[in-house]
Structure formats: C-alpha cells, structure tokens
Amino acid sequence: MVTPGLDGYRPSWQRPEHDDLAELARAFFTKEVIPHAQRLEQQGHPDRSHYRRAGELGLLGLSVPAAYGGGDGDFTHEATLLHEQAHTGEGSLGLAVHSGIVTGYLVAYGTEEQKRRWLPGLCDGSLVGAIGMTEPGGGSDLQAIRTRAVRDGDVYIVNGSKTFITNGAVADLVVLAVKTDTSRGADGISLLLASEFTRGRTLDKIGLHANDTAELFFDDVRVPAADLLGQEGAGFFQMMRQLPQERLVIGVAAVAAMQRAVELATAYAKERTAFGKPLIAHQNTRMVLAECATRTRVSRVFLDDCIERHRRGELDVATAAMAKSWLTEGQCEVVDRCLQIFGGYGYTTEYPIAKMYADARVQKIYGGTNEIMKELIARAL
Ligand SMILES: Cc1cc2nc3c(=O)[nH]c(=O)nc-3n(C[C@H](O)[C@H](O)[C@H](O)COP(=O)(O)OP(=O)(O)OC[C@H]3O[C@@H](n4cnc5c(N)ncnc54)[C@H](O)[C@@H]3O)c2cc1C
C-alpha cells in the first residue's frame, strides 16, 4: 500500500501479515475476478462462486473470531482487503457490506446460537450478507423507518419494504432495521436477522454496475423471535455504534480509488504527447498530479489515524463522519481531475478512469449522506 510518489510510507498499524494478506487479495481480485468484469457488469451482480472462492482463500470475515470460521484479525485486516479490492478496481463483490458491516453486527450483538448459525457460512462464502436500513420513504432520517415488526407469540410478523440494499439480489441474510414500537422514535427500533423476503427490482445505477443494489419486500413475513439481534428497542443505538465502521469502510475505498486514479493518470501523462512533448512535461499536468498526489497522501494519513483509533475502539462518531465526508469528496475531486488528463479518452468506458468517475459519485451518498455527516460533525463542536 505505497502512496504514489511517496515511497516508503507505511501506516503505523501495518505489519508483515498485512502485506501477505494484501498480496493474496490482490492476486485473487486481479487473476480470478477482474477477468470476468465485463460479464459481471452485464449480469448486474457478482458470481456466488467468487464469494465461495474468497471464503476458501480466507478473505471473508477477517475480523471474525476463528471459533466461528473467521480470520481472527481486526479492522486493519478488513481495511487491507477493502483497499486491495478498490485499488485493483474490482467492483462486483459487496465485501464492504458482507464482511465490513454484517459480520460486525453479528460479532457485536449476536447470541452464541446466532453466531454459530450465521458466521461460518458468511466466512466461507456460502452465505451473503446485507444490511437493510433505507426505505423508499427516506434514508437519512433513520428514526422514521416504517417497516413494522409485530410480536405474535414466538415470531415477529414483518411488513414493509427496503430499498437501495447492497447485495440485495443475492443476499441470504439481511440485518434488518424494523419498528417494534411505533409510539417511540429511536427507542422503537430493533434489528432482526431476516432470511425470508421477496426481492424486488435490482436497481439500474449510473455506476457500480457489477454490484447489485435491490429492493426488498416484507409482506407478513414471519421472523422467529429468536432472530432478534440484541435487545428489542436497542436497534438505533446498535446502528449508531456500528455506523462509524461503515463510514470508515467507505473512506478506505475512497483513498484506494484516489491512489489508483493518480497512478493511472500519471502513467497516461507519461505516454501521451501533445504539442510535441509528453503531457507530464506540461506545467499544468504536473501541478494537477502534484496536487492530487498530495491530497491522496494527506487523506491516507488521516485515514490511517482513524483506522488506528478504531482498532483501539476509540473512533468517535464525528471523526468517522469527517473521514467519510472528506475522503469521499476528495475521491470525487481527484478522480475528476485525473479523468481530465485523459481528455476524450477519459470519457470512454474503455478507460478505467471513466468507470471510476461513475462509481465514485455514490460514495458521497450512501453510508449516510455527506450533508448528514456534516450535521454530525457540527453537533460535536
Ligand atoms: C448504490 C447504493 C447502495 C446503498 N446501499 C445501502 C445498503 O446496503 N443498505 C441501506 O440501508 N441503504 C443503502 N443505501 C441507501 C443510502 O444509504 C441512502 O440513499 C442515503 O442514506 C440517503 O437516503 P435517501 O436516498 O433516502 O435520501 P434522503 O434522505 O431523501 O435525502 C435527500 C437529500 O436531502 C439531504 N438531507 C436529508 N436530510 C437532511 C438534513 N437534515 N440536513 C441537510 N440535508 C439533508 C440529503 O443529504 C440528500 O442530499 C444505498 C444507496 C445507494 C445509492
């Protein structure tokens, strides 16, 4: 994970084991998944076999205890994997959600029985996880969700719908936010482990074509009460505890994309000529690349500080919000400026920078919009 033009930079948390993991992940993405990229984009979702292969290689559930089939590591290992995925340009597998988020909920809040039931499958790739918070009526105001779960003996009867669910077309398990008490706001929200639902449309997006984002419907779905994750009414608090990690995961992908954009644009600027000399010999190109490389390096250092804090269990909500908003804004800016260096070719899908431009845009939207991030930062001032 060397930042362009800055040889020798290593995050304080990086150990030789992270280098080995990065190498394994890089080889998997580049040799086994990326060769299928065009087909995966056309089908609109990843191959299940790639999840299973990632599981076989030990790349899933890196921070899950070994007792449940995981890698027994911590968030630094998840971050290493996600960096490699974004840096190689692999965009089909929903690993940020599957491993970066869903397993985290189970480890943090699952009963022993729930962990034994779900974690081994999520770690070996035979199961795919998703998280269902957003509803058609709104995503920013989580307290206002309308999907209801009414307790009836030893089951909950669930009615409602979710939208924009990453991995929604392939998921076997959804950590589902529901209202168990409509008379209350945040305190009326609970989390269920839902494995029965009806899949709606897989949404047609401007980017991330190989990763599925789908609607899910719950129509009198009976979820066993034993599949309540944590305490009834604690769901909002549980999500608030987990969202900093979700935001950090987005930041990891943002910095990896910035790094890739600078590398691609630098290579192009060295080979393309205009007015009789390589683009990189023109002063403006040099300035743009220098600024983008600097932004990438500063972003990387801030991200690493957040990763280190998170590893120690000390990443607060406002700092995670700063990371998510600032790093994704940096990603969109750096990718846009790097695309410009490619001229017309940057606008054609033959060049990866074009795909990176379309893929980057959503980073400012999901995981809580950047406007909501700024609200969270301002609240802490
Ligand atoms: C590709 C993709 C994948 C996603 N994956 C998932 C997933 O796996 N699980 C999941 O649950 N959700 C997922 N989402 C949903 C995403 O988290 C929501 O889209 C996001 O939280 C915003 O919600 P919304 O779209 O309803 O926008 P709204 O909440 O309707 O917001 C619309 C606009 O108003 C602004 N706004 C709202 N409230 C305020 C305020 N108080 N102050 C200032 N501005 C405000 C917002 O910032 C935004 O610009 C995904 C979305 C996409 C596009």
The ligand as an ORCA input file, in Angstrom:
! r2SCAN-3c Opt
* xyz 0 1
  C     -25.647      2.224     -4.548
  C     -26.297      2.405     -3.201
  C     -26.109      1.423     -2.222
  C     -26.740      1.552     -0.983
  N     -26.621      0.530     -0.067
  C     -27.406      0.561      1.047
  C     -27.467     -0.568      1.928
  O     -26.785     -1.585      1.719
  N     -28.309     -0.527      2.977
  C     -29.083      0.569      3.247
  O     -29.818      0.539      4.224
  N     -29.046      1.658      2.441
  C     -28.228      1.678      1.350
  N     -28.207      2.762      0.506
  C     -29.065      3.889      0.796
  C     -28.317      5.145      1.236
  O     -27.730      4.941      2.497
  C     -29.328      6.294      1.195
  O     -29.587      6.569     -0.173
  C     -28.830      7.533      1.903
  O     -28.745      7.306      3.295
  C     -29.750      8.749      1.669
  O     -31.076      8.427      1.851
  P     -32.149      8.830      0.707
  O     -31.650      8.317     -0.571
  O     -33.487      8.405      1.154
  O     -32.074     10.417      0.644
  P     -32.903     11.470      1.567
  O     -32.805     11.066      2.987
  O     -34.241     11.607      0.928
  O     -32.064     12.760      1.312
  C     -32.156     13.528      0.093
  C     -31.207     14.716      0.189
  O     -31.581     15.563      1.288
  C     -30.464     15.739      2.138
  N     -30.899     15.815      3.537
  C     -31.725     14.963      4.204
  N     -31.849     15.332      5.472
  C     -31.088     16.453      5.636
  C     -30.790     17.299      6.733
  N     -31.270     17.075      7.963
  N     -29.967     18.350      6.530
  C     -29.449     18.593      5.287
  N     -29.687     17.819      4.219
  C     -30.480     16.757      4.391
  C     -29.575     14.543      1.906
  O     -28.250     14.814      2.295
  C     -29.750     14.331      0.430
  O     -28.895     15.183     -0.272
  C     -27.542      2.681     -0.716
  C     -27.693      3.677     -1.689
  C     -27.096      3.544     -2.919
  C     -27.339      4.599     -3.964
*
